[in-house]
Amino acid sequence: MKIKIDYSSVRALRQNLPYIIGLTALCAISLFILLINIRQYQTNLSKIRSLQKEINQYNKKKDLLDFKSQIVDTQIDLDMANKALTQLIPVKEDYFSALAALERISAQTNFVITYYNIVIGNSTPEKLAIEIEGQGDPNAFLEFLKEYKFAGGRLITIDKIQFSQETFKGAKIHIYLYSGKVSNSQPSDSTNTIDLLLIEKILEKVQVQLKSEESEVYDYPTKSNPF
């Protein structure tokens, strides 16, 4: 079978071949330039993020210096404040010191803790979950709720409370005690006078414990087996 050749199409292809080659070359050059621009954009974006991170670090240092200068103008002992914050959130958790902190709060508020249970399932490396049960009159219970956060020398938060409004007997409180290094991933807000007031409040709660720690040995009470 003979193949018919369309000479008019061949002639048109020959005539337009330079344009086709030029268009192909132009597309290739455009694609190359686009890839270079994308790579340059990614490089610039990475540099911007790096510079932004560096700026954030400088801003944190500036805030810290400003904060320290504010503290110098007050009567706050910076070394004592640092020790207090380290005690409130220690690097590593110690079960017995955690329970001793609860006993100190109990002694100060007259809300008697009769039982405690370490809830392993709700605990993480950064926080220790404890369920405590206690009893006391309404004034003692309210005083406990007022003082629990710092009075024991550890930072404590309450997750849930169960109690009887009549006698407060058998009241159950689910709390968290915190430990571990503070993460620097989140930008810190600028410090202000509220922070200074908070530090003064914390020092009022924990400075006695800090001063007596060197010479005092604690007998950690055991009401039940926490393990």
C-alpha positions in Angstrom: 0.0 0.0 0.0 1.3 3.3 -1.1 1.5 6.1 1.6 0.3 9.4 0.3 2.4 12.4 1.4 0.7 15.7 1.8 3.3 18.0 0.4 1.4 21.1 1.4 1.6 20.1 5.0 5.3 19.3 4.7 5.9 22.7 3.1 3.9 24.4 5.8 5.9 22.6 8.5 9.2 23.7 6.9 8.0 27.3 6.6 6.9 27.4 10.3 9.8 25.2 11.7 11.8 28.3 13.0 8.7 29.6 14.8 8.0 26.2 16.4 11.7 25.9 17.5 11.6 29.5 18.8 8.3 28.9 20.7 9.7 25.6 22.2 12.9 27.4 23.3 10.9 30.3 24.8 8.7 27.8 26.8 11.9 26.1 28.0 13.5 29.4 29.1 10.2 30.5 30.8 10.0 27.2 32.7 13.7 27.5 33.7 13.2 31.1 34.9 10.0 30.0 36.8 11.9 27.2 38.6 14.7 29.7 39.5 12.2 32.1 40.9 10.5 29.4 42.9 13.8 28.3 44.4 14.8 31.9 45.1 11.4 32.5 46.7 11.8 29.5 49.0 15.3 30.6 49.9 14.1 34.1 50.7 11.2 32.7 52.7 13.6 30.6 54.7 15.8 33.6 55.4 12.7 35.7 56.4 11.6 33.0 58.9 15.2 32.8 60.3 15.4 36.6 60.7 11.9 36.7 62.3 13.0 34.0 64.7 16.1 36.0 65.5 14.0 39.1 66.0 11.7 37.3 68.4 14.7 36.1 70.4 16.0 39.6 70.6 12.6 40.9 71.6 12.4 38.2 74.4 15.9 39.3 75.6 14.8 43.0 75.5 11.6 42.1 77.5 13.7 40.2 80.0 16.1 43.1 80.4 13.2 45.5 80.8 11.6 43.2 83.3 14.8 42.9 85.3 15.1 46.7 85.4 11.5 46.8 86.7 12.4 44.3 89.4 15.5 46.2 90.4 13.3 49.2 91.0 11.2 47.2 93.5 12.1 45.3 96.7 11.9 41.9 94.9 14.9 39.6 95.4 15.7 38.3 92.0 17.6 35.3 93.3 14.8 34.4 95.6 12.3 34.8 92.8 14.3 32.5 90.6 14.5 29.9 93.4 10.8 30.2 94.1 9.9 29.6 90.4 12.3 26.7 90.2 10.6 25.2 93.3 7.1 25.7 92.0 8.0 23.9 88.7 11.0 21.6 89.3 12.8 20.1 86.3 11.9 16.5 87.5 8.9 15.3 89.4 9.3 13.9 92.9 6.3 12.0 94.2 7.1 12.5 97.8 7.8 16.2 97.6 4.5 16.6 95.7 2.6 14.9 98.5 4.5 16.9 101.1 3.4 20.0 99.3 -0.3 18.9 99.7 0.3 18.2 103.4 1.7 21.8 103.9 -1.4 23.2 102.3 -3.6 21.0 104.4 -1.8 22.1 107.6 -2.1 25.8 106.6 -5.8 25.6 105.7 -7.1 23.0 108.2 -8.6 21.1 105.3 -7.6 17.5 106.3 -6.5 15.3 103.4 -7.6 11.8 104.2 -6.7 10.0 100.9 -4.7 10.6 97.8 -4.3 8.7 94.6 -1.8 9.3 91.8 -3.8 9.0 88.5 -1.1 7.6 86.1 -3.5 7.6 83.2 -4.0 11.3 83.3 -0.4 12.2 84.1 2.2 13.3 81.6 6.0 14.1 81.8 5.0 17.7 82.4 2.2 17.3 84.9 1.3 14.8 87.7 -2.4 14.1 88.2 -3.5 13.4 91.7 -7.0 12.8 93.2 -7.2 13.8 96.8 -10.1 13.3 99.3 -10.5 15.4 102.4 -12.8 16.9 104.9 -13.3 20.1 106.9 -15.7 22.8 107.7 -16.8 25.3 104.9 -14.2 27.9 106.0 -11.4 25.3 105.8 -12.6 24.1 102.4 -12.8 27.7 101.1 -9.4 28.5 102.5 -8.0 25.5 100.7 -9.4 26.7 97.5 -8.0 30.1 98.1 -4.4 29.0 99.0 -3.9 25.7 97.0 -2.1 27.3 94.0 1.2 28.3 95.6 1.0 27.7 99.4 2.5 24.2 99.3 5.6 25.5 97.4 4.5 23.8 94.2 2.4 25.1 91.3 -1.0 23.4 91.5 -4.2 23.6 89.4 -7.6 22.1 90.0 -9.2 20.1 87.2 -12.4 19.0 89.0 -14.1 19.2 92.4 -16.7 16.9 93.9 -18.2 17.7 97.3 -21.2 17.7 99.6 -22.5 21.2 100.3 -23.5 20.2 103.9 -20.4 18.9 105.6 -17.7 18.9 102.9 -16.8 15.5 104.2 -15.3 13.2 101.5 -14.8 16.1 99.1 -12.8 14.9 96.1 -10.5 17.2 94.2 -8.6 16.4 91.0 -5.4 18.4 90.8 -2.3 18.8 88.6 1.2 19.5 89.8 3.6 20.7 87.1 7.3 19.9 86.4 9.7 20.0 83.5 11.6 22.6 81.5 9.6 25.5 80.2 9.2 25.4 76.4 10.5 28.4 74.4 8.3 27.6 71.3 5.6 30.0 72.2 6.4 33.8 72.2 6.0 35.3 75.6 3.9 38.4 76.2 5.6 41.6 77.4 5.9 41.7 81.1 4.0 44.4 83.1 3.1 45.4 86.6 0.7 42.5 86.9 3.7 40.1 86.6 5.5 41.9 89.4 2.4 41.7 91.6 2.2 38.0 90.9 5.8 37.4 91.8 5.4 39.3 95.0 2.3 37.1 95.8 4.3 33.9 95.0 7.2 35.0 97.2 4.8 35.7 100.1 3.6 32.1 99.8 6.8 30.2 99.3 9.7 32.2 100.8 9.3 30.6 104.3 9.7 27.2 102.7 12.7 28.3 100.7 14.5 29.7 103.8 13.8 26.6 105.9 14.7 24.0 103.2 18.4 24.0 104.0 18.1 23.0 107.6 14.7 21.3 107.8 14.2 17.6 107.0 10.7 16.6 106.1 9.0 13.3 107.2 6.7 12.6 104.2 3.4 11.4 105.5 1.8 8.3 104.0 -1.9 8.0 104.1 -2.3 5.4 101.4 -0.1 3.7 98.9 0.1 6.0 95.8 1.4 3.3 93.5 
